[in-house]
Amino acid sequence: MRCHLALSCSCSKMLHLILHRVVSVSSFFPLPALKNLANLAAGVRKEFEKVLRLKIFGQITGMIEPDQYEDGFCDALMLGLKNIFPPDQIKERMDDGNIGIPLFTIASATLSVFSSKYYYKDEDDIVIRNGEKDLSDGVKQQLMELAQGDSPETMSIGIDTWMEWLVKVYKESKLNAEKFFEGLYMEFDTNNDHVLDFAEFTTLVRTVDPQLGDHEVLEIYNQALDLTGEGDSISLDAFVLVACLNHLPCVKTEAPTQ
């Protein structure tokens, strides 16, 4: 089974929504089309362990684990691929299979992904060297372990191999972000009532992302309020979810004054 990973985010979103909301949209799509989509999803879930490209396709579209779907990852991956191939050649080049990409190019693409607003940034991923962003030594070592070749100048990494690794580290970055925001929530719950009022919420959000305007902070607050479901304070689960959805920076902060 041959699948192309050169998908736009809108295509990935639409495919995901169609596959998981068939009942609500069935009146808008011909039955054969819905059956084809259902058959595609079933085929991916059945065969993904046999073909690496198929596994990656199933992961980024949510066909394998629907609850793990991340449209932000689709955006991040496309940024990386555009750093590797000319945008108008991505599909054509991807058709060549797990082709080897020079290690230097892969490192540059990885840095573009990690630096994007779609990635859950972690201080262990990126460092500043000579005033510029660079991959941490730990990330560089991981890429070296994936590479084949005799020296860094001649080493290369298969495009599918890199994408599989990227899926893994992206999931890890989200888990790290969730843990970070859980701890941050506790720090900024200054009255220890296990919820965040608007003042506490605003202080927290502004601490991790001081560039956000009043309107943006209020929008995120309202998102969390809707998820909390009652009252005018924010629950832990609601905060962590909206913090991740909005990709707030995972930066260390000092605990607020009690």
N, C-alpha and C positions, 0 to 999 in steps of 0.2 A: 504494500500500500504506500503510495507516494503522496506526501503532503508538503506544501510550501509554507515556510515560516515568515515569508515577507508579507505580513499582514499589517494593515493599518490598525490603529487603536479602535477606530470606529467599527471596523469589521469584527474585531475580536469582541468588543462590547455587544454588538448586535447579535453575533453568533451565540454568545453566552446567554443573553436575554431570551433569545428565541428558544434555545434548548431547555431552559429552566422555567419558561413561562408559556409553554405550549398551549395550555388550556385557555389562558386569558387572551391569546392572540390568534387562536386557531381560525377564527372567522375572517382574518385578514390574509391568510396564506393558503395556497392550494394544498390539499391533503398530500399529494405526491411529494411536494417540497418538504413538508414536515416529516414525512416518512424517510426521505433521503437524509435529512439532518439527524433524525433519530438513529438511522442505520450507521451514519458516520460516527456518531458518538459511541454507539455500541461496538463498532469495529475498533475504534481507538482503545476503548477500555479492555477489549479482548486481546489485542495484539501488541500493546505498547511495550511490553517487556522484551519483545523480540527485536524491535527496531528503535534505535536511540532517537532518531529524528521524530518518530511518531510519539515517543514518550514525551519529548520536549513540547511538541505541538499540543498534546493532551494536557500537559501541565499549565501552559500559558493560557489556554482557552477554557480551563476549568472542566474539561470533559472527564478527567480522571478523578479529581477531588474538587467538586463544585464549591465547597466551603473555603477552598484555598485560592480561589480565583482573585487575581489582582490586576485591575486594568492599568494601574501604575507600572506594573512590571512590563506590560506590553510597550508602554511609552519608553521606559528605560532601555529595554532591549533594542527597540528601533533606533534610539540614539547611538547605542553601541555599534549596531550594524552599519549605520550611516558613517561612523568613524572608520569602519573597515573597508566598505565598498562605496563607490559612487551611488547616490540614491537611486538613480535610474537603472542600476545594474544589480541591485540586491537580489531580485528574484532569479535573474539569469545565473548569477554566481552561486546562489544557494542550490541551484539545480545540480551543481557539480558534486554534491555530497559533502562528506566530512573533510573538506580540503584543508590543508595546512596553512595557517596564517602566521607570518613572522611574529615572534614573541614581542618585539617592540611595538608592533601595531596592535596586538592584543592588549598589551599594557595600557596603551593610549586609549583604546576603546573602553577598557575597564575603568579608567580614571574618569572618562566622560559619563559613564553610568553612575559611578559612586558620587560624582559631583552634581548630578542632576537633582531636581526637586522631587523626583519620583522615588528616589532611593532613601531608605531609612538610615541617615548618616550616623556613623559611629566613629569616634576618635581613633579607634584601632585600625580603621580602613585607610584614612588619608592623613598625611602629615604635611607640614610646610617646610620646604627646603629652599634656601636662597630666595625666600619671599614668594615662592610659587607652590601650588598644590602638587603633591606627588603621592603615589601609592606607598603605604607603609611597608616596612621590610617583611612583615608577616604575610601580607597579600602577595608581594613579589615572590616570596618563597613558594607559596601555593601555586602560582602560575608556573614557576620553574619546574615544579613537580609534575605538572600536567604536560610540559613541553617535551619534545623529542629533538635530538640534535646533540652535537659535540660541544658547542659553545653558545653563549648568549646571542652572539651575532648570527648564528646559523639555526638556532632553535625555532621551532614552530609549534603551534597548537591547533588541532583540528577544530573547525568552527563549531561542530556539534559538541565536541568535548568542552569547549569554552562555554557554550550556552547551557549545558547541563550543570556545570560548576556555578554559573551565574544564577541559575534557578535556586541552587542550594544556598548560596551565600545571601541571596535576596530574602529567602525565608528566614534564615538565621538573623538577618538584620532586623526583620520585623519582630521576631521574638525578643531580641535585645531591646528594641524600642518599647515594646509593651512593658517589659520589666522596668525600664528606665522611667516611663511615665507613671507606673504604679508607685514607685518610690517617690517620685516628685509630688504626686498627689498627696501622699502622707505628709510630706514636708510642709506643703502649703495649706494644709487643713489646720490653720493656726489655732482654732478653738476646739479641735479634736472632736467634732461632732460627726465625723465620717461622711460629710458631704462638703462640697465647695459652694459658698455663696458667690454672688457676682463679683464682689471685691476680691475675694481670694482667687477666683478663677482668672480675673483680669490680671492680677499681679503675677500669677504663674505664667500665663501665656505671654505676657510682655517680657518676662524674664528670659524665656527660651527664644523668643522672636521679637525683639524690641522694634523691628521695622513695621510690624503690623499696625494698621490704622484702627481707629475706633470702630468703624463700620465692620472691618474684618473680624475684630475680636468679638463684637456683638453677634455676628453671623455664626461664628464657631460656638459661642455660648448658646445660641438658640438651637443649634444642631444637637448639642449635648442635652439641652433641656428637653427637647422632644424625645430623646432616647431615654432619659430618666423617667419621664412619664407622669410625674406629679411634683407639685411644689415649685419653688423657684431656685432650688439648689441642685448641684450636679453630683451624680453618683460616680463611684470609681469606674465602673465598667463603661459608663457613657463617656467619661473624660478620656479614658485610654483609647476608646474606639474613634472618637473625633480627632484626637491628637494624631493618630495614625492615618486616618483618612485625609487629613489636611497636611500630612507630612511635616509636622512641627519639628524643628531641629532637636536632635538628642544631644543637648549640650549640658555640661555640668553647671549647677547653680549652687550658690550658698543658701543654706536654710534661712527663711525669713526671720526677722526679729520677733520674738514672742511678745 
